[in-house]
Amino acid sequence: MVALGPFLSEIWVYPVKSLGGVRLETAQVEERGLQYDRRWLIVDEEGKFLTQRSHPEMALIDVAILENGLLLSHRNYPTNAVKVSFQPDTSMEVTVRIWKDWVPAQTVSKTADDWLSAQLQRQVRIVALSENADRRSPAIGGKESSLISFADDFPFLLTSSESLNDLNSRLPEPVGMNRFRPNFVIGGAAAFAEDTWKSIRISGIGFDLISPCERCVVVTINQETGRKGLEPLRTLSKFRRQERHIIFGQNVTGSGEGIIRTGDAVEILH
């Protein structure tokens, strides 16, 4: 039964950064984020990360979570696919760059490297985050930093369905929530109510809302076609600007581990 008041309406993970997302009914909360979320990364020959910012065609590669690995497939040609095992076929320690961080990682599959290179038409490699990687979120507002994965800055990202509805009411054509790549989508709350929340609890697990999420060109990429446009960034800039930044959603850290489920009540602590 869906909870009265705010509730968890959708759960998403993005196992390979900047590739397709996976919607879940239940998820394991870990310190770095949800299990499987952004634990793999695509890098170029110099070890620098690739994202949809410069390679929007990455949106067309779907990801499925199997019992013992990931399945990567091309949206327009579903039989064009490759498997990435949770147990690497080839395991070599490498150091990769994401933003300003140099992070220890492991190679996982030469077959997947070749497949991804063919899809993206450049030489790339897929790597997995090393368990001992000490990459951390920024320390903001007196909050301690948290271990993170290959996410941009924080372990979790939260948005709300009513905030998207408000935005879509202002757009010439509505956009899907997949433009914003959240982990948690909250239902049953007023539009942009999440801006005022500081701490919440879901299924007994505490989460702190640290800062608004600054938005970039990725939200202008149609996740179904891989094509860039002007919206919704242009419209957001008119009513969701904070100093020099355009914001939508909230960056979140967690203070526990456990299982969350779609439909769970979201307690607003303060």
Secondary structure, DSSP 8 states (H G I E B T S, - for coil): ---SSSEEEEEEE-SBTTS--EEESEEEEETTEETTTT-EEEE-TTSBB--TTT-GGGGGEEEEE-SSEEEEEETTEEEEEEEEESS-SS--EEEEEETTEEEEEEE--HHHHHHHHHHHTS--EEEEE-TT---B----TT----B--SSSSSSEEEEEHHHHHHHHTTSSS---GGGT--SEEEESS-TTGGGG--EEEETTEEEEEEEEEE--GGGGB-TTT--B-STTHHHHHHHSEETTEEEEEEEEEES--EEEETT-BEEE--
